[in-house]
Amino acid sequence: MAVMEREPVDALREEATIWVMRLQEQPAQASLQASVEAWKARSPAHAAAFDEMRALLGVLHQPMRRLAERRRNRRRAFALAASVLAAVLLGVGPRDRIADLQSDAVTAAGEFETLRLSDGSTVTLNTGTAIAKSDGDRGVTMYRGEAYFEIAHDPQHPFVIAAGDARVRVLGTRFNVKMQDEQVIVTVDDGRVELAPVHGSTQTLQLTAGMQGFVEQDQVRQQTSFDPQSAVAWRERKAIFYDAPFETVVADLNRYRRGPILIADADARARRVTGVFNLPDTEQALGTIERTLQLRVTRLPFGVTVIY
């Protein structure tokens, strides 16, 4: 399958970022300055990209300097700046763009949508989800994200969901499917669900109401410790966390934002969080985090937020 090329403006920003960072490392090198000026002179777009990236790094300078002073580690601060720029530049990857083109329904960051099928079933899409209907409306393919299924009962025609490395088969039930990193997680509200890996093991897992299972690395397993309420709280536009690592909380909040939240403090990543946040209002969550965990929140251009 062909990979979609990145937009030219993104390529210019990447080149500009390299020039800006090189100048920060060697500001007095005359030959480097001459090379930068020659690159900028190639077109107005080159010059604009350079100014844009230099401005972003300028805004980053103060929080990065404070972090370096606290940690006495310039490399750490520089690495964070690079990660901020990578998050800004890369955005949605080519694979996601291709999936969006193949899908019948797509939700952007912070959006929700309900897809109604001709057999009477409904699929409610959480944020950042891409899904395509199969022939006959008794099946779908999930490319990414999370969705809640309410499947009309039809014992003669099983409903089949293909999601990454997992296959979900049902006759009529209510359940949630979440694609997270390399896992596909299924939580059942009502009825019976058959969960199996597409490759590897031929084992299948039968899940009933109140059970959760997942497929990872071509293996299917039952999750014995989980909270059913928090697993589907997004349907009520809530995010519920019980003694969760702060890093996990931020990763979940990032799903509802166009600009990423980045954690600049390693100690903060392991802090534990218990709370209920409204979705998709992640700014309210950030305010609560800032007050209760006594962390600093810095908002940067392009929607980037740094916590330290």
BELMOBEL-V82414 format. One record per run of one state. SS is the DSSP state (H for helix, E for strand, L for the rest). FROM is the first residue (numbers start at 1). TO is the last residue. If there is no record, write none. Layout:
{{SS | FROM | TO} {SS | FROM | TO}}
This chain:
{{L | 1 | 7} {H | 8 | 25} {L | 26 | 29} {H | 30 | 40} {L | 41 | 43} {H | 44 | 71} {L | 72 | 73} {H | 74 | 90} {L | 91 | 93} {H | 94 | 102} {L | 103 | 104} {E | 105 | 106} {L | 107 | 112} {E | 113 | 116} {L | 117 | 121} {E | 122 | 125} {L | 126 | 129} {E | 130 | 133} {L | 134 | 134} {H | 135 | 137} {L | 138 | 138} {E | 139 | 144} {L | 145 | 145} {E | 146 | 150} {L | 151 | 158} {E | 159 | 163} {L | 164 | 165} {E | 166 | 170} {L | 171 | 173} {E | 174 | 180} {L | 181 | 182} {E | 183 | 190} {L | 191 | 191} {E | 192 | 197} {L | 198 | 203} {E | 204 | 208} {L | 209 | 211} {E | 212 | 216} {L | 217 | 218} {E | 219 | 223} {L | 224 | 227} {H | 228 | 231} {L | 232 | 232} {H | 233 | 236} {L | 237 | 237} {E | 238 | 245} {H | 246 | 254} {L | 255 | 260} {E | 261 | 263} {L | 264 | 265} {H | 266 | 269} {L | 270 | 271} {E | 272 | 278} {L | 279 | 281} {H | 282 | 292} {L | 293 | 296} {E | 297 | 299} {L | 300 | 300} {H | 301 | 303} {L | 304 | 304} {E | 305 | 307} {L | 308 | 308}}
